[in-house]
Amino acid sequence: MPAPARPAGGPVVTPVRVVIGLCLLAPFVAMLWVGSYARTDPALWGVPFFYWYQMAWVLASTALTMVAYRLWQRDQRARREGGAR
C-alpha cells in the first residue's frame, strides 16, 4: 500500500506550530484547573487571589494570543516563500 501524499508545504507539525498550540492551550488549562486558584490569599491591593489571578490571565491570554498570531503569520509566510522556489 503506498504511503499517503504529503502536503506540498512541508510537514504539518513543526516546532513553531507546537509553540503556537501551547500558547493557545495554556490559558484554557490555567482556567480549567480551578483547584490551583480557588482561594482568597494572597490578596493583591485588597483583591482576593481568586479574582486577580483570573484577571492576570486575561492579560496573559491576550499576550499569548498575539504571540501565536505573529508566529502563525511568520510560519505561513515562510511556507509560501518556500513553496514558490
N, C-alpha and C positions, 0 to 999 in steps of 0.2 A: 504494500500500500504506500503510495507516495506521500511525502511529508506535505503538510498544508503550506500554501504560499505565504511568505511573509509580506507585510505591508511595504510599500516602496520607500517609506520614510525611515526605516531602520527599526530597531527593537521598540516594542510598545512600552515595556517597563524599563525606565532608565533611572539612574540615581537622582536626577533632577525631579523626575515625576514622583519618586518616593518622598522626597523632601516636600513637594507640593502637597501630597496626600497627608503627610504628618502635620503640616501647617494647618490644614483644614480639619483634621481629626482631633487635634489637641483640645480645642475649646469644647467639643462635644464630650470628650472623656472627662474633662475637668468639671463640667456642669452635671454630668450624669452620676458622678461619684460623690453623692451628697454627703456621705459619712465623713469625707475629708474636710468639709466646711460647715457642718451643722453644729455650730457652737457660737457663743457670743464673745468669747475672749480670744485674741486680744482686740480690744476696741481701738479704733483709729479716730481721733478727734471726737470721741463720744459715740461713734457709729459702730455698732456691733460687727464682729468679724463676718458673720453670715452675709451682711449687706455689702460691705466694702470689697469683700473677696469677689462677689459676683460683678460688681461694677468695675473692678480691675480687669476681670475677664472680658468685659465689653470692649475696653480699650485694647487689651491684648489680642482679642479676636479681630479687631479692625486692622491692627498692625500685621498679624499673621495672614489675613486675607489679602492685604496689599502685597506682602512678600510673595505669596503664592501666585497672585496675578502677574506680578513682574517676572517671576521665574517662568510662568506659562508662556508669556509673550516672548521671552528670550528663547525658550525651547522651540516654539513654533517658528520663530524667525530663523533659527539655526536649521531646522528641518527643511524649511522652504529653500534656503540657500544651499544646503547640502544636496537636496533633491534636484536642483537645477543644473548641477555640474555633470 
